Amino acid sequence: MDGPHVSVLLAEVMEALEPAPGKLIVDGTFGAGGYARAFANAGAKVTAFDRDPSAARFAEGLDVRLIEARFSQMAEVLGEGVADGVALDLGVSSMQLDEAERGFSFMRDGPLDMRMGADGPTAADLVNTAEQAELARIFWLYGEEKKSRRIAAALVRRRAEQPFERTLDLAEAVERAVGGRKGAKVHPATRVFQALRIAVNEELAELEAGLEAAEKVLKAGGRLAVVTFHSLEDRIVKAFLTERSGRMPGASRHAPPQAQGPEPTFVLLFNGHRSPGEAEIAANPRARSAKLRAAVRTEAPEWRAAA
Ligand SMILES: C[S@@+](CC[C@H](N)C(=O)[O-])C[C@H]1O[C@@H](n2cnc3c(N)ncnc32)[C@H](O)[C@@H]1O
């Protein structure tokens, strides 16, 4: 059996959020509770969210309130201006990846599911019913898969004879569609599996809504820390913080400040992102692509959704 999830960039997230007695820290992605435990051990009050009901077993014995919900719902659940810190550590946990029955892995045979939560359509539903152009769009946008159209066409041909039900069956079909492995370092189905996972869980829309929810939930002086694992996620976090901190993308640093537009709701805690050090990557290969961005909430009112 594989070990439990090892937290990524934990020391950096602790430094960014400064959990302490008297503070309320919201952990939007509880997982195995690695972050939440560290926040609680530092004396903070911790409220955590995870959309996966199976995360609850890791909350046993922890002084943490765990809510089974999406992190985009945190403002509705907790109210506005209540939190001193919000952490988001995106993506799937090692437990989700390692359990064949969850259907996330192209290396372990299981039902083609990929849902983090307990509801909504599965990856099999998507692969067996989406139009060919829609599948190609998903593989291209969410997997950055160059052979997206060729793969989509092959899957649509194959499902007409026999629908997809198992992960390895899909992985083999993708491998055949791209003409085998050809010495590639990563499995040819890696990008298709990533793309399906993002689509099934609506991960990018969730992230955008989650950042807006964090803007509501944080009090002035409260801090936001977000750990991403691929460029699609990081791009969204970077764009949100660039905009909300009043740095319009592409604007010259010598240009006068924006005369119009809402007041910035965040100040960056540091420029750019923090990455794991070599020691962390050597100990935990999953940390390799991780990036932390962090910011402090100002007193300005939250931005309303664009009309
Ligand atoms: C990388 S793990 C978090 C690990 C955790 N920081 C730790 O140290 O153990 C990500 C977790 O977030 C959950 N998750 C992902 N997207 C979510 C969302 N939109 N709302 C709530 N939970 C989500 C997943 O189910 C998974 O358990």
The ligand as a Tripos MOL2 file, in Angstrom:
@<TRIPOS>MOLECULE
LIG
   27    29     1     0     0
SMALL
NO_CHARGES

@<TRIPOS>ATOM
      1 C1         -3.4150   18.0850   -2.8620 C.3       1 LIG1
      2 S1         -4.7010   17.5500   -1.8110 S.3       1 LIG1
      3 C2         -4.4990   18.5370   -0.3560 C.3       1 LIG1
      4 C3         -3.4830   17.9880    0.6050 C.3       1 LIG1
      5 C4         -3.4010   18.6960    1.9450 C.3       1 LIG1
      6 N1         -2.9270   20.0780    1.8230 N.3       1 LIG1
      7 C5         -2.4870   17.9390    2.8930 C.2       1 LIG1
      8 O1         -1.4800   18.5040    3.3130 O.co2     1 LIG1
      9 O2         -2.8140   16.7840    3.2220 O.co2     1 LIG1
     10 C6         -6.0960   18.2840   -2.5560 C.3       1 LIG1
     11 C7         -7.4380   17.9620   -1.9060 C.3       1 LIG1
     12 O3         -8.3400   18.9830   -2.2720 O.3       1 LIG1
     13 C8         -9.5720   18.4380   -2.5830 C.3       1 LIG1
     14 N2        -10.1870   19.3620   -3.5360 N.ar      1 LIG1
     15 C9         -9.7990   19.6310   -4.8020 C.ar      1 LIG1
     16 N3        -10.5880   20.5500   -5.3560 N.ar      1 LIG1
     17 C10       -11.4950   20.9000   -4.3970 C.ar      1 LIG1
     18 C11       -12.5810   21.8300   -4.3690 C.ar      1 LIG1
     19 N4        -12.8950   22.5830   -5.4240 N.pl3     1 LIG1
     20 N5        -13.2780   21.9520   -3.2160 N.ar      1 LIG1
     21 C12       -12.9680   21.1870   -2.1310 C.ar      1 LIG1
     22 N6        -11.9690   20.2810   -2.1090 N.ar      1 LIG1
     23 C13       -11.2420   20.1420   -3.2450 C.ar      1 LIG1
     24 C14        -9.2920   17.0710   -3.1280 C.3       1 LIG1
     25 O4        -10.4170   16.2340   -2.9280 O.3       1 LIG1
     26 C15        -8.0690   16.6550   -2.3290 C.3       1 LIG1
     27 O5         -8.4460   15.9000   -1.1970 O.3       1 LIG1
@<TRIPOS>BOND
     1     1     2 1
     2     2     3 1
     3     2    10 1
     4     3     4 1
     5     4     5 1
     6     5     6 1
     7     5     7 1
     8     7     8 2
     9     7     9 1
    10    10    11 1
    11    11    12 1
    12    11    26 1
    13    12    13 1
    14    13    14 1
    15    13    24 1
    16    14    15 ar
    17    14    23 ar
    18    15    16 ar
    19    16    17 ar
    20    17    18 ar
    21    17    23 ar
    22    18    19 1
    23    18    20 ar
    24    20    21 ar
    25    21    22 ar
    26    22    23 ar
    27    24    25 1
    28    24    26 1
    29    26    27 1
@<TRIPOS>SUBSTRUCTURE
     1 LIG1         1 GROUP 0 **** ****
